Each structure stands twice: as C-alpha cells, then as structure tokens.
Amino acid sequence: MELVCKTKKYSKSYLKLLIAGLFFLMIFFNVNPMVAKASEDELYFDEDGSLYFNTRDKKASGSVRYKTIGWIIKRYDMPIDAPEQQYVIVTKQNYKPDEPDPNNSKYIYCYFKSDKTEILNAVMSVSKEWHTILTGYGDDVYIDSVMTVVEDGEDKGTLYVGGSYEGEVYLTYEGISGARDWASPESLEAHFNMKIAFPQIVKKWESYAEIVDKEDVYFNTSQYSSFMLGAGSDRNQTFDVGKGIPSGESLFIKGRADRTQSILKLTYVHARLHECVEVPVTYILQWKDYYGVEQQDTRVVYRYYDVTRDFYYYEFGEMDVYTLSNIQVNSNIFDGDQTIDIPAISVDDVTWSYVSYGQAKNHIADCSVNTADSIDTIALKGSNGKKPVIPDANYSTIANTLVGNVYVRNDSVNVNGVTVLSDDVQMQQGSKPNVVLTSSDTDLYEDDIKITRSTLIGEYNDCQMELVYKNKSGKTLTYKDELNLVTIHTPVYCDIKAYSDKSVNQAVTPTIDDVVLGESMTITFNDFGMHRDIKGYGLGSYAKYVGMRQICCPFAVEYKGVRYEADTWINVDKYNIKLRVCEDNAEGIYTIYARTQAYNGLEDMAHKPIEENANMNIENYGAWDTTEVRIIGKLHNLQIQNGDNVYGPAQMPMEIIGEDRDSYELSFETVGDMSESDYVEIKYTYYHEDKDGILTPVDVYGVEGRNYIDGVIAGKFVDKEVLTYSVDINKENGEGSVDGSDDYNMHKLKWTTKHQLYNELLIVSKGTSIEEIKEAVVKDRMGDLCLRGGSIIVCTDITSYKDGVPHLSYINEENAKKGYCNMWLKEGGTAGYPWGAVLKIGLGDYTYYDYEISGTH
C-alpha cells in the first residue's frame, strides 16, 4: 500500500507539507495482509511549469496496494464535475531511478515528473484564457491524484498521455477509497484537492543590446603630392616639354609627396538597447467559493515589457601606416611604366593608441529604469463560486515612461598625441570623430627617364604618376596624380646638295651643280638649320633624330651596285652618299628630290606628312628639299694609232721614226647628247725638240715632190679640225646609237680622225707663212728658215661644242688650274711635254731644205 502526503508549492520555492502530524495511528493495514507505512511527500511546480513529485516510501510488502499514476490539475477549487470547472489529466514518469534510503533500508526515495509541455498543451486544449493566465501571471491550481490498484506487482489500470485510461483508474477520493477494503481509507483524502501555485512562465529577462547595423568608416591622411615633368635635368632643362620635345629624349620628374599614408578604420555602430521593464499591478481578488465560503486573495502581478532605446557609437577597427615605396610614371610616351624607387623612409613618428569597450552593451554608460512596488491596485470580484480572472492588460505605454535616455561612449583613439576619437559620454550618440591625419612630405627627384623613340608625334595629356605606398605586410596603396602636358615633336631638317667632284668635270664653263655622266654624284644631306623658335629647337643640327633619308632622281642612277630608274625613291643610310649617274641619261638640268624622316615616323613613311626644309608643324614627321643639277657628258678614251700600234695617253707621245711616217689615226669618245648641230673641235700645236730637249713652237709643212715649187710643199699641218656628228663618228656595230637607232641625242660616241705623215717635212718657226717659204726657196735661203734634226712633238686639245658654244674640254687647261678635270692627266698623260703631246716624229740628223726651183708656178 502506497501512502501519499499532501504538499503545496508556491511561486519559485518549495513548500513541504507533512501529513497532519503522523496521524494518530501511523500504521495502516492492508486487506491481505494489512501493511502500513509512514512517508513524506513533495509536490511542486518548478519555475518552467513542470510538476515534480518526490516521495520517501516504504518498500511494499503486501500483495495489494494503491498507487498514484497521474494528476488531475483543476482551475477552480471545485470537484471536477462541478459546472464550469476546467481541468486536465496528465501522466507522471520517473525522471531518475529510485534510491534506497541510506539511513533505513526499508525505505526508498522515488522521483516523478509531469513535463511542462504535456501540462501546457493540455491546458491550451481546454482553455486559451487559462493558458494565458498561467503562463503570463501564474495562479493557484488544485490537484487530485489519479490512482490505480497494484496487485502482486501488477498495475490494474493504465493512464495515457492526453488523459485517456483503461482498467482500474480512479479520479476521485470516493473511487479509490472504495476500490478495496483499505485499513484506513480516510488517509487517502490527503491525495486530493491539493492547492499548488503554478509559476509565472513569462519572467523578467536580462537587459541586452543588439547590433542593428554597422558601417565601416575610413579616414586617410589627406594625400599631398605635386610633381612636374621636365626635360633633361632640373639644372639644365633642354626643352619646354609642353611645347615640344623629341621622342627618345630624357625627362626628369621633380616634386614633393607625403612620406607616409595612414588609414584609420572606425566602425559606426547602430545598436539597440532592450530593457526588460517590470510593471507590477496589485489585484485584490474576492469571491464566494463552491462551498459558499467567502474568499479573498491579494496578488501582485508582474508584467514585463521590452522597451528599446536606439544608440550610436564609433568603435576602433584598425590603424595602418604605409610608407612611400616607389613612383610609377605612366603614359603612352613610354613602353610600359617607368618605376622610380624611393629610399627607405622611417615612420617612427607615427604612433597611435586606443581603448576598446568591446560589445555594444559596454558602450552604454547609463540608462535609468524606474521601478515601483505597484503602479496600480485593482479589486476584482468572482462569481459562480469561481475566483476572478486576472485580465490580460497592456501596460507597455507606462513601461516606456519608466526608461530614461541612454548615454553612450565611443572607443577612444589617439594618433600622434591627438585625440581623434573621444570616449566622452554623450546622450544616445557618441561624439563624432575629429580625424586629421597628417604626414610630413619629402622632396623627390629622378632624371634620365627615357621617352620611347617610337612614340608618335602629338600632345599627350595622359601622363600620370602613381605613388605607391606599402605597409609592413606588403599591402599597397596607390594614389594617382596628373602630370603636365608633354608634346612629342621629333624635329628633322633637310637641305641637300648634289654635285660631281671637280676632278671629273670637263665643262668649259663649269658650275657647282654639274654632275657627269658615268661618274659619281655626291648627295649631301645637311641636317643643320633653323627649326621652331622654342627651347631646344631653333638653329642647330638635327641629325640625331633622323630615322631614314631618301633620294629621288629624275634620271637613272646606280647606288651600291644597283641600278635605279628615274623617279625611284632610294633609301640611303648616310648623310653623304655617292650615286653613279648612268651614261644613258640625257644631258640637261634636273631637279632632285630628297626627304628626311624622323625615327618615330618610319612606318608608312610614304603617307606621313612632311614639310619643306623643316617639319615645324607638329603634325609632320619629315622634311623635304630639292636641288637642281646639270648633267654634263665627258671626253675620254683618247687613243692614237700608227699601223698596228695603239697607244693611250700613258704611252704618249707615240714616237714615229724614219720610214714609218705614213699616217696616224686619232680617236676619242664622247659621253652625252650629240645632235647634228653639235661638233667637236681638235686644236693642234707643234713643237720642235732639239737635241738638248728644248721645245720651240713651229709650223710643219709636208713635202710631196720637187718638180715645181707649188707641188713641193703639200701644205701646213692643220691647226684646228672640226668633227661633226654626221661624218666623223664610228657607227659600226651600233656604236653611237641609242636602243639600236641612228638618232639624235646619242649618248656614247666614238670619234676618229686620220692624218697623213710625209717623208719630207719642212719645220719652220711658228707663224711662218707659205709665201715666206717660197721666197726662201727662190733666194736659196731654206737653210736659214728650216729647223733640222731633233723631233716634232704634236699636241692636241679637244673641245666639244653644243649649240655653237664650247661645252667640254679634254685638256681644260684654265679650269684644271682650279681643280677641274684635265682628262689628259686623268687618263695617264705625263707632264714631260706640253699637255696633249700625242705624237713624236723623229727627224733624224737632217732636214730637207735643198730645194731647187725648176719652174714657175
């Protein structure tokens, strides 16, 4: 038999009740056999609403006993079948194993629990109002035991979760007391109508602060930099870069910049304080119970409200210091960035400290919350035998008035001894940062920054510098700053001259612009001249900016062994070159074109704009110039032939002795134009050379026979001979023709003239006439008039005539004194005789002068 003691539990404390003393007879008898026991019971709700039943019970010895298997929880102090009564049936389970009483082995401790979830779910299914009252305010409930009978260890009834049951289950005192013939059934009354306080489930909670929003705020050193690009060096600026600087030249960068950059990270926090405000209300409850007895109860009900206060503050994030590492200068005037390394910079002068208050609630310095024992007293009367119900009232407005303003503080930050974030206490919002981060600056200079040679002309506004700062971990900050305008203009100058060397010029009237067919022509590019009137340009040499020179001749030339036809542009690799003027060009005056291109304008050179003499317009890449030349021909390849012997000037004078005096042939070539109106004139001069080598100008007459005076003297050797195009050139094998045609404007012609030599010659002083010779014969004075013995030296000088004007001269005697061509010497003639000594006629030891006049004429 199990004995249950009636106990009560109010609010959060246990109330232990001992069963009305020990009863008078502490021992009860069971039916078969009768067993009695003494016990102490504890029945209470914990603060969450679970029902606990702990008991010290005597070990059962009989075969029949009663047992509590659950509880009936009633809202009102009335029987369960009373009108308007509300109740629930819940089970109980062991929440830990039974334990023997260490002081008495006949007793054990038993531990049971009815879970709050089962209880509250059951209450909610019966009455939402009752559920609200219990959880929100707490209340007294009345508990009856649900019992069964145990026989031979077997429960005769079973109670299920939800209140259903089967077998012997008793819900009332009357039922269990009459279930068996108990020894003392009245003792079972203690197990019914037990008044127990159900706790208020909704309780006051701890105030807390939550983060609503965060925003990182960064404060940087106010970045300072001021730089300029110049040309050359700071002490010697060679160009005004804004007006013009050639590609390939050097720049310098100069300026000042911050030594360091500091970044302070703060976080602006929007937080919300949640205060749990307790609003107590006193209720005086009055009612007449089910049995007609007047009842009164005074209860203080605590309602809890979440009253919020938003607040704002700054918290310290991090502080980072970057030192200036390098400068990168970038622009399209460079191939890639130009990096300027900076010497190591100390940052010992940047110090900081901070105080952090941690979580949001710690940033609250104060927030007052008023309390009261009770803000109101309300009397409530019940009806129909029921205790009045405490209403579900709303006191949130009053709760809000009980909470004052919130006072907050920031974290504290100090940089270089200056408070940039204060932790002074402020209402609702921390004070704003007073952040002024500064840095000392440093002078920076770097020169020899090369502009890429291939940079195209134009104005470049894209010049930028990037200041790169680096912290200890290697992270970088980059600041960009615009630099000044750089105008790329690579200057060139073009002034050309063309000429042949004097030593090949046979012109009777030479000019400095003469060039000779078949000979080299010198082209000289002059890079020195006047350019733009700005710094670094002006009058000077611009050779170093030249990337390409080209020449275009309106006649055929050879350059480095390659023939180029007229009007062909030829790339030349030097400022002074030689071109061979091809012999098949016509003589005349021509205009030669030349152009000089800057080295940054070589691509598509033919279509890039150029300008006369100097590319002063910055849109132009090159300069051009012209020069006029006069193409003239030449007289050369002088030869003399007697029989099979052919001699050139190097072997002249050709010597003829004795009986070999028959005839000789003189030939030479002209290169150049020759028309039928043009001709060549050969001048002859004669000298007598005696045995001592003394030369005397003479005239030479030939003797044919002695019959008559008129037939004795054949005639004087000629002083001058004119050869014409139509008669005297050798046209055999096409020689002297152009393209196989016998036409005017012949370019290369061979001229020949043949002279008879007499066995008998009269050598007389220069200027002796034929009449004087005849007179000497008549008077028999030839011995006095004629020279005898020694040799005759025959000298020639050849001159070509164009349009009746002397054009070219083989000897070119007067001009040769000035360095012009003497072809006689050029082809190997010696200076032992007068220039042009082509023939030496030996006279032996006698001269014919013993003529007899045998008749008249």
Buried (B, 14 or more C-beta within 10 A) or exposed (E): BBBBBBBBBBEBEBBBBEBEEEBEEEEBBBBEEBBBBBBBBBBBBBEEBBBBBBBBBBBBEBBBBBBBBBBBBBBBBBBBEBEEBBBBBBBBEEBEEEEEBEEEEEBBBBBBBBBBEBBBBBBBEBBEEBBBBBBBBBBBBBBBBBBBBBBEEEBBBBBEBBBEBEEBBBBBBEBBBEBBEBBBBEBBEBBBBBBBBBBBBBBEEEBEBEEBEEEEEEBBBEBBBEBEBBBBBEEEBBBBBBBBBBBBBBBBBBBBBBBBBBBBBBBBBBBBBBBBBBBBBBBBBBBBBBEEEEBEBEBEBBBBBEBBBEBBBBBBBEBBBBBBBBBBBBBBBBEEBBBBEBEEBEBEEBEBEBEBBEEBBEBBBEBEBEEEEBBEEBEBEBEEBBBBBBEEEEBEEBBBEBBBEBBBBBBBBBBEEEEBBBBEBBEEBBBEBEBEBBBEBBEBEBBEBBBBBBBBBBBBEEBBBBBBBBBEEEEEBEBEBEBEBBBBBBBBBBBBBBBBBBBBBBBBEBEEBBBBBBBBBBBBBBBEBEBBEBBBBEEBEBBEBBBBBBBBBBBBBBBEEEEBEEEBBBEBEEBEBBBBBBBBBBBEEBEBBBBBBBBBBBEEBEEBEBBEBBBBEBEBBBBBBEBEBBBBBBBBBBBBBBEEEEBBBEBBBBBBEEEBBEEBBBBBBBBBBBBEEBBBBBBBBBBBBEEEEEBBBBBBBBBBEBEEBEEBBBEBBEEEBEBBBEEBBEEEEEEBBBEEEEEEEBBBBBBBBEBEBBEBBBBBBEEBEBEBBBEBBEEEEBEEBBBBBBBBBBBBBBBBBBEEEEBBBBBBBEBBEEEBBBBBBBBEBBEEBBBBBBBBBBBEEEBBBEBEBEEEE
